[in-house]
Amino acid sequence: MTHPPRWRLAALPLALLVAGCAGTAGRPDSSSGPLPDKTPPPMARVAESFVTAPMPEHEIDSVAAWNTPDGGTWLIATAKETHRLVVYDGNTGAMLREIGGQGDAPGQFLRPNGIAVFGDIVFVVERDNQRVQLFELPSFRPLLQFGKGELKSPYGLWLHELAPRELELFVTDSFMADYRIQLAPPLDELDQRVKRYRLDLRGATPTATLLEQFGDTSEEGALRMVESIAGDPVHDRLLVAEEDIRIGTTLREYRMDGTYTGRSLPPERFQAQAEGVALWACADGSGYWITADQNPDRTAFHVFDRQSLAFKGSFAGDHIAVTDGIWLHAVGTKAFPNGVLYVSHNDEGAGAFDWREIARALELRVDCTQP
């Protein structure tokens, strides 16, 4: 959720996780307008594998996971109100430790929001420090801070590897004309909604370079209130959550070069607010997009085909609500051998859905070896 600022103003996260298959992927249909829709089946129920103990003082927003060298799994969450990271056991939900505190020095935070893990590095977006920080895992040693003077009100991020230790990183920037009423800037200023960086991790000291900023400025394609973003280079696709319910919340489809395709996910699917987005991906180009619809009663998770974006079904848990960021961890863990969907919950914690249970409820593939 894009919350009003204290006075200034960060899917879902969001991971491109590839399982092993072979084949050739097709290209997305680039026809304009919203994707065709059909009457959905009843909402499936998928029981949560765990929900963490409530800690409302933290205002938990986004999550990312990391498999530790000793065979465990960490679920790392951003805590906006206490300006720190919270680390949970990714198999049980038990709270393990807290990292950081309020400030602008390396290792400190001001309103951390988006988070992602690549290899043994965790990336954290800070809205009120207007930067991205990189930390080495498992020590959380600060490696790099960048974006100051370029980012205005950053929220979400997505990254992928271009070459060994060379990354491309996208950061959403939801600056407003009037923060008090969440009034977006004029259309002609919305060409700065997403920043694209090139990161070089090959040397002793990582470097980050701003390459460009982009955003459509038409009524149909403009990004007025942005947070979560995720991409799929195989299908030349970025999905960006448009959270402004006043114009119709949905996810807009952009190409990797930053141009709007003319398509959005069907806005009628999102009854509350489009939030987190993540990709379950196979090497042959197949898979699923998972999106979060932030309902205050129970979050609805909508699933779409990776290639065509056709609707596959929706599910909800028994407890998970008001979800911001989500993280699809396709790498098996001790508790979740076929992967797990981690989600934030009610600004006070996080939860987990076993991928096997999601696949069973919606008749999806459990792994990439299935037809």
N, C-alpha and C positions, 0 to 999 in steps of 0.2 A: 504494500500500500504506500502511496505517496502521501506522507503525513505533512501537515502544516509545520513550518519551521518554528523554532523558538524565536528566532528573528531572521535567520537566513537558512537557506536550504543548503540516490546514491544509487539474468531471472536469473536465475535463474537458469541466476546464475545458471553457470549453466554450462553443461559439459557436453562435448561431442565425444562419445565413448564408442569405440568401434570393436565389435566382435568379429570373429573370423568366418568369412564366406568368400566365394569367388564368383566372378561374373562381370557383366558390364552394366553400368547404371544408365538410365535414361535421363532426359532433361525435363525440367518442369514445364508445364503449359504456361505460356506467358500471356494468355488472354486477359483482358482487363475486367475489372469488376470483382465483387465478392465471389467466393467459391460457391458452386451450387450446393444446396443443403437439402436434407430430407428429415422427416420427423424422427427424432431420436428414440431409441428403445428406452425402457425404464432405466433409471440410474442404478448401476450395479453397486453392491455393497462389498467392500474389501476391508476386513478388519486390520487395524494397525498392528504391526509386530511389536512396537513399543511407542510410548509417548513419554517424553522426559518429564521429570518433576517440574512443576510450575515455578518460574522465577520471573515474575512480572516486572521486577525492578530493572531488568536488563533490556527489555524491549527487543527481543531476538528478531532479526530480520531475514537473513540469508544464510545458507549452509553450503558446505563443500566437504568432501571426504577424501581421506588419504589412508592407504594401506601401509602399516608400519613395517619396519624390517623384521620385527619379531613375530609377524603373522597376525597382528591385531589390526584394528581399523579405528581411526579417529574421525569423528564428525565435528567439524569446526564451524562455529556459528558466529555471526557478527552481533554484538550487543550495542545498539545505538545509544541507549540512555546512559549506560555506565562506561561507554567509550572503551570497550575492550573486546577480546575474543573469548568465547567459551568453548571448551573442548570436552566432548562427550565420547564415551565408548560407543563406537558405531555398531556394535553387535547387541548391546544391552540397553543403551541410552543412559547409563550411569554417568554422572558428571565427574570429569577427571581434573580439570584445572581451568584457571582463567589467565589470560595474557593481556598485558598492557595496562592502560589507564589514560586519563584525560591529559591532552597536551599536543604539541606539534613537533616534538623531538622524534628522531627515529625510534620506532617501537612503541610510540604513544599514538592515540587516536582522537579524532573529533568526529563523532557521528559516523562510525564505520557502517557500510551498507553492503555493497556487492562483494562477493568473494568467489574465488576459483582456485583450483589446485592444478598444477602442471608438474609432473615428475615429483621432485622433492622441494618444490617451491609453492608457497601459498601467496596469492595476490589479493589485496584488500583495497577497496575503494572507500575513501573518506569524503563524505559530502562536505563537511565544514572545514576540513583542511585542504580541500580542493586538490586532492592528489590520489595517486595509487602507490601503495607500498608493497614491496616484495620481501618475503621472509623465507629463510632456509628452514626446512623441517629435518629432524624433530626439535631443533633447538629454538626455533623462532628468532634466530639471529637476523637483524635487519640487513637486507642486501641492497636495496635501492628505493628511492622515493622520486616520483616524477609527476608532472602535470601541473604544478603550481604555475599560475600565470596563463595557462592554456585551458584548464577546466574551470567552469564557473559553479556548477552544482551537480557534480557527478553522482551517478547512482549505480548502474549495473555494468557488467563487463562480460565479454566472451573472448576466448583466445584459441588459436590453433597453431600448429607447428608448420612452418614453411620449409625448413631444412633443420638438420640437427642443431639444437640449441639456438635456433632463430625462430621467433614467434611473431605473429600478427595479433594485435590486441585491439578490440573495439570497446569504447567506453561511452555509455549514454550520458548526456548532459542536459538535465531538465531545469535549466535556469528559467525564471519567470519574469514577466513584466511587473506583476504585483504578487509578491509571495503571500500576502495576507489573505487573498481570495483565490490563490492558485490560478491567476490569469496568465495565460500563455502570451508570449510575444507575438507581434504581427507575423503574418505568414512569411514575409520576405526575410525575416530573421531566423526562420526555422531551418535554414540550411546548415546549421551548426549543431544539430541535435546528437550526432554521433561523431566521435573522434577516433581516427585510426592511427595506431602507433606501430612502429617496428621495434622489437626488442632483440638485443643481441646478448645472449648468455654465455658466449664462448670464452670470454676472457675472465680474468680474476674479478673484475668489476663489471656488472651488467650495465648496459646502456639502453635508453629508450629515446626514440625519435618520433615526433609527431609528423605524420605524412600528409594527412588531409582531414577535413571535417565535411560532413554531408547531412542531407535531409531534404526531402521533397518540400516544395513550397506551394503545392496546389491544395485546394480544399479537401480533395479525396485522399491524398497521400501524405499530408503533413503529419508530423509527430508532435503533438501538442503537450503531452505529459508522458514522459518515458522513464522506464526503469530497466526491466529485464530485456535481454537480448541473447540470441543464440544463433549459430550459423551451421551451414552444411555445404562446404565447398564442392562436394561431389555433385550436388544439384544446383550450384551457383545461387544459394539462398541464404538470406538473413531473415529471421523473424524477430520483430521488435514489438513489444507490448505497448499499445496505446491505452493509457489508463484513464483518460478523460471521459468520464461517463456522460458528460454534457453533450458530447458529439458522437458518442457510441464507442464503447470500449471493445477492443479486439486486438489481434496481432497483425501487423502489416508486413507484407512480403517485399523485401528489397533484394536486389542482386548483390553479390559480393563487392562489386565496384561502387556500391552506394546509390544506385538508381532504383526508384520505385517501380515495381512491375505492373501496378494497376490492380493488384489483388490484395485482399485481406481475408483472414479467416471469418466465417459467418458470424457477424456481431450478435445474432440472436442466440448463439450458443452461450454467450457470456452474460449471465443475469446479474452479476455483481460487479466485479472488476477484474479484467485480464491481468495476470501477474506473472508468476514464474513460467519458464519454458525450458524444456530439455529434450535431448535427442537420444533415442535408442537406435543404434546404427549397426548394420552389417556391411561387410566389405563389398558385397555385390550391389550396393546402392539401396537396398531395402531397409525397412525399419519403421519406427514410429516417432512422432512428435507427441510429447506430453505437455499439457498446458494446465495452469491453475486458474480457477475462477473464484476469487476471494469472497466467499460467502460468510457472513458472520455466524450463521447457524452451523453449516458444515461446508467446507471447501469442496467444490466440484472439480474433478480432474478430467479434462477432455482429451481424447487420444485421436490423432489424425495419422493417415498414411504418410510415410516419409516422402515418397516420390510425388504422389498426386495430390496430397493434402486432403484426401477424402476422409470424412468423419468415420471413426471406427467404434466409438462408444464412450461412455462416461462412467466414472465411479466416484464414490465417496467413502470415507471411513466412518467409524462410530463417534469419533471425537474431534479429529483435525478440522480446524476452522481458521478463518482470517489468515490464510497462507500468503506469504510474500514470496521468498525465494524457494526454489526446488533444485535438487541435484540428483541426476540419474547416474548411479554408480554401477556401471555394468560389469566391473571387475568383481569376481566372487569374493565373499568374506566367509568367516567361520559360520556365521548364522544365516548368511544369504548366498548360497553357492552359485545361484544364477543372477545375482545382482539385486539391487535394492533402490527404491525411490525414497530419498530423504527429503523432508519438507519442513518448513517452519510452521509453528502452530501458535496462533492467538497472541502474538507478540510476547510470549512467555516461555517458549521452549521449542522443541522439535519432535518429529515423529518419523517412523519408518514404515514403508510398505514393501513386503517381499515381492519381487518381480514375478515369482511363480504364481502368487495369488492374484496379482493384477492380470497376468496372462490367462489364467484359468477363468476369471470372471468375465473377461471381454473376448475370449477365444482368440488371443494373440499368440505369437510364437514365444516359447520359453527361451530358446537360444537360436543361433543362426544356422544350426545344422538341420532344423526343421524346414520343410517346404513352405 
